[in-house]
Amino acid sequence: MPKFPTIPQLSIVVPLTTDPVAFERTLISVLEHRPQHSEVLVAHDGSYNDPYAISDEVRFVTAERPEFTDLVIAGSDAARGRLIHVLAEGLEATSGWTDEASESFEHFDCGAVAPVIRNAATHDVLAGGWSDFGGRASQPRTDLRQRGRTGCYLQASFWRRDLLRRLNKCFHGTSVDQVSDVFQHLTRQAGWKCEVAVESTVLCKNESLPWNSSTFARGMQLGAVANEFGNGSVVSAAIALAANLLHPSQLAEAFGGLAAAMLSTKLQSSIDSSYLEECESEGMIMKMPARTATRTTRRAA
């Protein structure tokens, strides 16, 4: 019989989309550094056949579609932990990477946590969550000292399980950028905060985030979110376009944001915030297991 923790504190969801090699690298890193009181779930579209016979170490859950957002929904619905960690294929876990992130939820109003994503070779910071600054929405935060509101990329994120499940019901889309942005707006509206865990490190072999390409479509999608939540206008989009004149690689995205503002692109019919509950202080403090002085690293087969 599979050997799963009776009551896991943390559920780690590793979705499999289009790159089995990158997925297996991610899964191996998770199993090598797997924390205590956790379970590992592999979310796929039914095409993964468990070639390494690891069903005694992970739970397999199936989604109807291979879209990343559908896989996250399937994983979060099956999760038994009070916390959920989503880690996209291509990213790699490190020793103790869940410790500080999990401890952050001891604050009653912490709803989501962003780990720090670093380049695997240089250890340069690629992102410590994201913020809207520099004329661009969801810009990776590379200065961990930066203040102000932040958000987490769904591809590398920690959540209260119940909050993530409710967000999945509030809004479902195929653009992960747009879903991440909508989730952060809804999270803030409900009184929850997103924190950055500076000691929770995941690695990426790329020199920049693989999902951070600046495109017209991205500008349209995030511009639509800004319009819906009252942060977007033709004037602000034009200012963002002017700010990006010195950044040619971001012009297409800036034009997308301007087009979204001019077309008054709406998401209202797709968002149902009635599923979301307000953050309340009483009874929400979550006591986490204390860190151990030594950590055993196992090697996956």
N, C-alpha and C positions, 0 to 999 in steps of 0.2 A: 504494500500500500504506500502511496506517496507520503512523505514525511514533511508535513507543513506545520508551522507554529500554530498552537491552538488559538491564541488571540494575538495576532501580530499588531505591533504598534504602527508599523509603516508598510505600505504596499508600494512596491517599485514596479512601474508599468513601462515596459520596453516595447514600443510598437514596431512592427515590421511592415515597411511600405514597399520600396522598390529596389533596395540594395542589400541583398542577403549577406554579402561579405562585411559591409559596414555594420549591419545589425549584429552579426555574430561577434564582431570585435567589441561592440558595446556590451552585449550580454555576458561575454567572458569577463570583462572588467568588472561588471556588477557582481558576478558570482565570486570572483577573486576577493573582492572587498566587501562582500555582503555583511551588513551590520546585524547585530542581534535583534531579536524581536521584529523581524521583517519577513515579508513574503515577496517573491518575484513573479510577476505576471507577464507573459508574452502575448501581446494582442496581434492577431493576424487575420487574414480574410479567408482562412481555411486551406490555404495552399502550402503551409509549412508542415512538414511531416516529421519533425523531431529527429533529424538524422543522427544526433549524438545521444539519443535515449536519455534525456535529462528530465523526464516528466516527474521524477522523484524530487527534483530540486526547484522546479518552476511549475506554475500553473499556466495552461494554455487557454486563452479565451478567443472566441471568434466573432468578428464583426461582419456585417452584411456587405460592406464595401471596404476597399483598401485605403480609403482616404485617411490621412493622419488623424483628423478630428473624429472620424467614426471609430478608429481604433482606441483613441483616448476615452471615448464614451464607453466602449465595451469594457476596457480595463477598469475604469472608475466604477462602473456598475457592479463588477465582480469583486472589487477590492474589499478586503475585510479589515484593513488597518484604519485607524482613526485619521491617519495622514496618508496622502498619496504623493508619490514622486514620479514625474514623467521624465523620461530620458530618451531622446530621439536617437535613432541609429546614426553612427558616426561619431558620437560623443563618448567619452570614456570616463568611468568612475575612478576615483582615487581613494587611498586609505583614509577612512574617517570622513568621507565627503558628506555624509548625512548628519553628522553630529550637531554642528552649530545650526544648521537649517532646522532640524527637528526641535532644538531647544528654543528657537525663536517663537514657537507656538505657545510657549508658556505665557506670553503676553496675550491677554484675553482678546485684543482686537487685531491680532495678526491673522490674516486670512490666507496669505500666500507669501512664499519666499523665493527669491532668485539666488541660485548659487553663482559663483564667479566662474566664467568660462575662460580658460587660458589656452594659448597656443601650446601644443604638446612639445614642440622643440625648444622654443624660447621662453615659455612660461609668461609671455606678455599677456596682459589682460585684454581679451576680446570683448567681453561684456560682463558687467556686474548689474544685470537688469537693463532696463532702458528708460529713457526720458524723452520728452518732446523738447528739443532745443536745437539751436543752430539752423532753424528753418526747415527741420525735418522731423516727422513724427516717428516715434519708436526708435530713436537713435540709440545705439549701444552706448552704455556708460562705461568708459574706459578709465575714468578717474574715480577710484573708489572713495575719495574724500568728498565728492560732489554731493551737495545737499539738494533737497527738494523731492517732490513726488517721483516715485519710480514704478515701474511695472516689470513683470517677468515674462520672458518668452515661454510660451506653452511647451516648446521643445525641451526646455530644461527648467523645470519648475517644481515647487513643493506646494501642496494645498491641504487645507482641511477637507477631508473627504466629502462631508455633507455640502460644503460650499461649492466644490467643483461639480458635484452631481447636480446641484440646483442651477449652476451657471450653464451646464450642458442643456438643461431644459429651457433656459431663458433664450438661448441663441445657438443656432447650429449653422455653420457655414463650412465651405471647403477651403477658403483662404485662411491659413494658419495665422498670418499677420493680422488679418481683420478680426479673427476670433480672439486672439491674444489681447488686442486693443479693446474690443467690446467687453471682454471679461474684466479688464482692469477698471474700466469706467463703471461697470455695474458693481464691482467689488467696493469701489470707493463710495458710490452712492449709498450702499448698504451699511457704511460705517466701518468697513474692514480696511486694514492697511496691508501694503506689500513691503516686505523687508528685504534687504540684501545681506546674505550670510557670507562675509568676506573670507572666512576660513573654509567654506564648503566649495571645493574645487572640482570642476570637471574639465576634461581636456578635449581639444579639437585639433586635428592635424592641419586644418586650413589656416591660412594667415588672416582670414576674416571669417565672420559667420557665414556658413553656406546659404542661409536663407535671407541674407541681408542685401541682396541685389537691389539696386535702385532702378525701378521700372515704372512706366506709365501706369500699368495696372495696379501696382502697389500704391501709387499716389492716389488713384481713384478710390481704391478700397479704404485706405485710411482717411482720405478726405471725406468719404461718406460717413465714417464714424464720427469725425469732428463735427460734421453738420448735424448729425443726430443728437449729439450730446452738448450742443450749444457752443462748441469751440471753433467752429468753422464759419468763414464768410469769404466773400470774394476779395475783400480788402486784405484779410489775413493771409489768404492764399497768394495774393499778388505780392505781399511783403515777403513771403517765403520764397517765391520765385525770384525776386530781386536778390535775396540773400544767397541764393544758389548760383547766381551768375558767375561767381568765381569758382564754382564746383561743377564743371561740365558733366561729370558722371552722374550728378543728381538732378540735372535739368529735366529729364523725362519724367521723373517722379514728381517734381515740382509742377510741371504742366498737368500731370494727372490730378494733383490736388486742386489746381485752379479749375480744371474742367469739372471736378466733382462739386466745387462751390458754385460754379455758374449754372450747372444743371440741377442744383438742389437735390442731389442724390439722397434718397431716404432709406433708412433701415427699419423704420418704425413698425412696418407690418411683419418684420422678421424677429423682432425682439419682444419678449413677454417677460417683464420683470416681476410679475406677480409670483413667480416661483421662489424669488429671493427673500430671505429673512434678514431682518436688521440685526446688526451685531449688538449683543447685550453683554454687559460685564459680568453679571452674576452667573456662576456655574460654568464659565467658559475657559477658565484657566486650566491649562493642560500640563500636568507634571510629567516630565520626561525622565527615563532612566538616566542615572548619572553616568558620565563618561568613565571608562576604565583607564587605568594608567597605561596598560599595554594592550595592544590590539593584535589579534592573530590573523594573518593574511593567508587564505587558502588559495590553492591553485586549481583553476577549473580544468577538467579533463579535456 
